[in-house]
Structure formats: structure tokens, C-alpha cells
Amino acid sequence: MRVYVPLTLPGLAEAHKTGELGSGPLVAYAVTPALREWYLSDDIEELEYAALGRAALASLRMLAAHPGAPRRRVVVAVDVPDGAAAADPDRGLDPAALGEVRVAGVVRLAEAAAVHMDAGDAEADVAAAAQALAAADGGDDDAQFVVDGAEDHELLWFATQEIPNLVGAGD
């Protein structure tokens, strides 16, 4: 099963150093029954893209909580064994938890399929979105517009071999 693990750039650097994205239960995003129902599509690529988008929003939330982190959303795509990731049935229809799964056990960086990250030109919009997130969650339409501005930036795809350069270890 492909899951999308939200991180920050310092979180990716730590994973590169330790070889682990974390130990369970680790929050990630995947194509869940609730996400399928919400997205109304049977196209697996569209559903995977929706799960990636949910993880990118979770990464933005991490950035809002860590103001010192570089303002780039980071998502690591990882293939985990079937059954290693499970959605919380009590939160299945909660819009904030769409696609959210918990991954049991240790998730090794070596199991990653790719890294998705904002380009440098997204930093200003991502910074503004992280700052506006709380107001957007409170229903402020102007703040939601700012958050949506970050979502307008597509995350770039990077091979796992590029992680040392992404975190600055390859300089």
C-alpha cells in the first residue's frame, strides 16, 4: 500500500540521518474508503493525487507549528505492507481526517518510493499559508484564500537518491 508521510525539511533531514521516518503509529495519508467516497472517483491516479494533497496540507500544519523550519512542504511516498496502515473507523467521515491512516511499526526511509517537495519559488506562498492556517480553520474566507494559494503550487517529484541534496548533506 502506498502511503504519503507529511514532513518538514528538518524532519526529512532527521530521517536521512536515522534512516527512519518514525516508528508507529505514524500518521500518513492513503487512498482510504472515506477518501474514495469523498473524491467520487475510481481513477487510482486521481485518488493517489488527492491523498498526496491531504499529506501536503498536513505538512503545512507541521510548518505552522514549527516557524523556524524552511517554508517548503515535504511529503515522502512510501510503500508499506498491506495491513500495516489502517484508517481510524471513528474518524472516517471527519473531513479533517480524510485519507488519514496510522502506520504501525518502524517506517524505514529505504522503503520510500519518492519525495515530493515545494520548489523555492513557493516559499513565500507557503509561509503566508502557514501563518493563515489557524484563521482559515476558524472559517476566515480571506485566510482560506491564502492557504489555497500554497496549494496552487505543485509539489516537485524527487528520487530517493536526491534526498542528500534536498537536505543539504550532499553539498
C-alpha angles and dihedrals in degrees: 000000000000114000130181115222116201116221143154124239091260088050090053090048090052091049089050090052097046099031090232134098087204142287125273144323087044120171114234138149129243143154101290129173090255091051090050090051093046095046095044096213137117093196104112093204091055091047092049089050090051090051089049089052091052089051090049089055090050089051088052088053089053090051090051088055093047108047093177094061118100109266098249125113113230127195125177118206110215133178111221129179116273108267093028090096124052135175119230104249091207091059098038097114097033104116090218091057100046108141093003116144136171117230115211122217131010117328110209121209088225087069091060117117097194146336122238117200141162119260118241092258090065095060097093093049092044091049091051091047093050089052093047097044098095092050091047090052087053092057101263105152094200091053090048088054089055091049090049088053089066090048088057087071113085115224112242120236119237130182115239089246087067094060094096089057093044092055094040096249092116097061 
